[in-house]
Amino acid sequence: MKGIYYINERCCLNGLSIEESMNLQKESIKQYLSNHNIETVKLNPFQLYDHYTILHALLYDLKKDPIRLDCFIYYSPDVIEDFIYSYPAKWLILKSYFKEFISIEAKSDFHIPKAL
């Protein structure tokens, strides 16, 4: 199986610092990739990392050289929700390039208002 993974470098998760959040995302995703025999694909030969940190850049690379991949992996819905709500049309286009979207962690209840 071939896929691409995303690390949000601007998101603080579970009260961690940005650096700790990035490390949590990287380690969790790398372990998942290893456990499920997923090979990461590098679309841009000039890309510094094996992962993407900017979803606009991923979409640009996919449009430049259209390829349908097995999966897009990210830590949790919290790391992509800003992009989804800010750019819903681009999100739908991005989704069309992958067979499956895999979230390593379930969404926390932090953003869901609770009834009293």
N, C-alpha and C positions, 0 to 999 in steps of 0.2 A: 504494500500500500504506500502511496506517495502523498505527501501533504506539506503544508506550510503552517508555521505557527507564529503567533503574534504576542509580543510583550509590550504592555503599556508602561512607558517610562515616566508617566506623569500621575500615576494613580497610587494612592496610599490605601493599602488593604489591611483590614483588621487592626487598625491603630498602629501599624508599622510605619517606619520612615519610607521614603521613596526608594532608597537603595535596598532596604530590607524587603520591600514589596517586589522589586524587580527580581531579587534573588529567589524569593519564594516562587514567583511565576516561572522563572527559568528552571529551577530544580524540579518543580512539580511536573512541568511539561516534558523535560528531558527524561524523567523517569517513566512517564506515560508513553513517550515515543519508544523507549527501549523495551518496555513491557509488551507493547502491541506491535512491535516490528514495523514501525512506520519510518519510512525514509523521507528526510526533508529535501525539498527541492529549492534550489537557488535560481530564481528567474533572471536576476541581473548579475552578470559576472563581476560587476564593480561593487556589489553589495558587501559591506563589511562583516555583517553577522549572518548566521544561518537563519535568523528570524527577522520578521518585520517589526518595526516600531511605529510606522506611519501607515495607516490604512489607505490613505490617498496614494502613496507610493506603490503599494501592493496593487491597487486597482489600475494604476498607470502601467505597471509592468505586465499585468494580465491582459490589458487591452492591446499592448504593443505586440505581444506574442501569445495569442489566445491558446490556452491549454486548459483542459478540464482535469482537475485533480481530485483525488479521493477525499481528502479532508482538510479542513481548516481548524486548527487547534488553538484554544485560548484558555486562560486560567479560569475565569468566571464571567458571567454576564456583566458584572460590575465594570470590567475593564473595557468593554465595547459599547456600553449603553449610551455614552455621550455621542459617539459616532452615529449610532442607529437613530437617535432622536434628532440630531443636527442635520444628518444627510440621509434621509430615508430612501431616496431614489438611488443614491450611490450604494447603499447597503444592499438593495435588491439586485443591483447589477453585480456586485461583489459575490453575493450568494449564488449567482448563476454559474460561477466558475468551479464550484465545489459540489461533490455529491453529498457530503455530510459536514456538519459543524459540530465540533466536540468541545464541550466545556468541562474542564477538569474538576472544578468545584461547583456546587450548586449555588444559586443566588442566595445571598444573605437576606434576612428580613429587615435590614437596616433602612431601606428606602420605602418599605411598605407601611403606610400609616395603619396603626392598630386602632380598632374600635374600643371605646371605653366601656 
